[in-house]
Amino acid sequence: MHSKMTVLRQISKASMVSFLIDNWMLVSVALVSGVSLLIPTLQAMGNPGLSPTQAVLLINREKAHIVDVRSPEEFSTGHLIGAKNIALDTLQASLGKTISDKKRPLILVCASGMRSQKAQKIATQLGFEQAHSLSGGLKIWQEANLPLEKT
């Protein structure tokens, strides 16, 4: 019985190696696809951003600045109360002029959280000590039934 299992394992290993060699392109495509799908998830875990609850606490307790990095057209459809609009493409040049207190928390907001993550990196490079991205963006804010204002 023991020798039969050993033989089956050897056959199984040999057939697996044969499959991998015969289908090396398929295997490499599967590996690259898997890694490509995994990388954004790992990046998001490293920098998850603020939940709506955490953002409200920063706004209420520490008087956090709020900057919406969407376009002016998107901003006019609704934004967090008290938010300033600085589109992502002008953030590098305009953020320091618009908000001078770099020690106070800064919450960056966009539609889904993707642009605000980029904005967070820019704000950090500009010396903002507590730059945060609203995870999930305005979409998550609205799902939490939190207020918006329109201009």
C-alpha positions in Angstrom: 0.0 0.0 0.0 2.8 2.4 0.9 4.7 1.8 -2.3 1.5 2.3 -4.4 1.0 5.8 -2.9 4.7 6.7 -3.5 4.3 5.6 -7.1 1.1 7.7 -7.5 2.8 10.7 -6.0 5.7 10.4 -8.4 3.3 10.0 -11.3 1.3 13.0 -10.1 4.4 15.2 -9.8 5.7 14.1 -13.2 2.3 14.9 -14.8 2.2 18.3 -13.1 5.7 19.2 -14.3 4.8 18.0 -17.8 1.6 20.2 -17.7 3.6 23.2 -16.5 6.2 22.8 -19.3 3.6 22.2 -22.0 1.5 25.1 -20.9 4.1 27.6 -19.8 2.4 30.5 -21.5 -0.9 29.8 -19.9 0.7 29.5 -16.5 2.6 32.7 -16.9 -0.5 34.6 -18.0 -2.4 33.3 -15.0 0.4 34.4 -12.7 0.7 37.9 -14.2 -3.1 38.3 -14.0 -3.1 37.2 -10.4 -0.3 39.6 -9.4 -2.0 42.4 -11.3 -5.2 41.9 -9.4 -3.5 41.7 -6.1 -1.3 44.8 -6.3 -4.1 47.4 -6.0 -5.6 45.5 -3.1 -2.2 45.5 -1.2 -1.7 49.2 -2.0 -5.1 50.0 -0.6 -4.4 48.0 2.6 -1.2 50.0 3.1 -3.1 53.3 3.0 -6.8 52.7 3.6 -7.8 56.3 4.1 -10.5 57.6 6.4 -14.0 56.2 6.9 -16.8 58.7 6.9 -17.0 58.4 10.7 -13.3 59.1 11.2 -13.7 62.1 8.8 -16.6 63.5 10.8 -14.6 63.2 14.0 -11.6 65.1 12.5 -13.9 67.8 11.1 -15.7 68.3 14.4 -12.9 67.8 16.9 -9.9 69.1 15.1 -11.5 71.5 12.6 -10.0 69.6 9.7 -9.7 71.4 6.3 -11.7 69.7 3.5 -10.5 69.9 0.0 -12.6 68.3 -2.9 -10.2 67.5 -5.8 -13.0 66.8 -8.3 -13.6 69.2 -11.2 -15.6 72.4 -10.6 -18.5 70.8 -12.5 -18.5 67.7 -10.3 -18.1 69.9 -7.2 -21.2 72.0 -8.1 -23.4 68.9 -8.0 -22.7 68.5 -4.3 -19.8 68.4 -1.8 -19.0 68.1 1.9 -20.1 71.1 3.9 -17.3 73.7 4.0 -15.2 72.0 1.4 -12.9 74.0 -0.9 -12.6 72.9 -4.5 -9.1 72.5 -5.9 -9.1 70.2 -8.9 -6.4 67.5 -8.8 -4.6 68.9 -11.8 -4.1 72.2 -10.1 -3.5 70.9 -6.6 0.3 71.1 -6.6 0.3 74.8 -7.4 -2.8 75.8 -5.5 -3.0 73.9 -2.2 -0.4 75.8 -0.3 -2.0 79.1 -1.4 -5.5 78.1 -0.4 -4.7 76.4 2.9 -1.7 77.8 4.9 -2.0 75.7 8.1 -0.1 72.6 7.4 -0.4 71.2 10.9 -4.2 71.0 11.0 -5.7 67.8 9.5 -6.5 67.9 5.8 -9.2 65.7 4.3 -9.1 65.2 0.6 -12.2 64.0 -1.2 -13.2 62.9 -4.7 -15.9 60.8 -6.2 -14.6 57.3 -5.4 -11.3 57.8 -3.4 -8.9 57.2 -6.2 -8.0 60.8 -7.0 -8.0 61.8 -3.4 -5.3 59.1 -2.7 -3.1 60.8 -5.4 -4.0 64.2 -3.8 -2.9 62.9 -0.4 0.5 62.0 -1.8 0.8 65.5 -3.3 -0.3 67.2 0.0 2.3 65.1 2.0 5.0 66.2 -0.4 3.9 69.8 0.1 4.4 69.5 3.8 0.9 68.9 5.1 1.5 66.8 8.2 -1.9 65.2 8.5 -3.2 64.7 5.0 -5.9 62.1 4.7 -8.0 60.6 1.8 -11.7 59.9 2.3 -11.8 56.2 1.5 -14.5 55.5 -1.0 -15.0 59.2 -1.6 -18.3 61.0 -1.9 -20.0 57.7 -2.8 -19.3 56.2 0.6 -20.2 59.6 2.3 -23.6 59.6 0.6 -24.2 55.9 1.5 -23.6 56.8 5.1 -26.4 59.4 4.7 -24.1 62.3 5.6 -25.0 65.8 4.5 -23.9 67.6 1.3 -24.2 71.1 0.1 -24.5 72.6 -3.4 -23.1 75.8 -4.6 
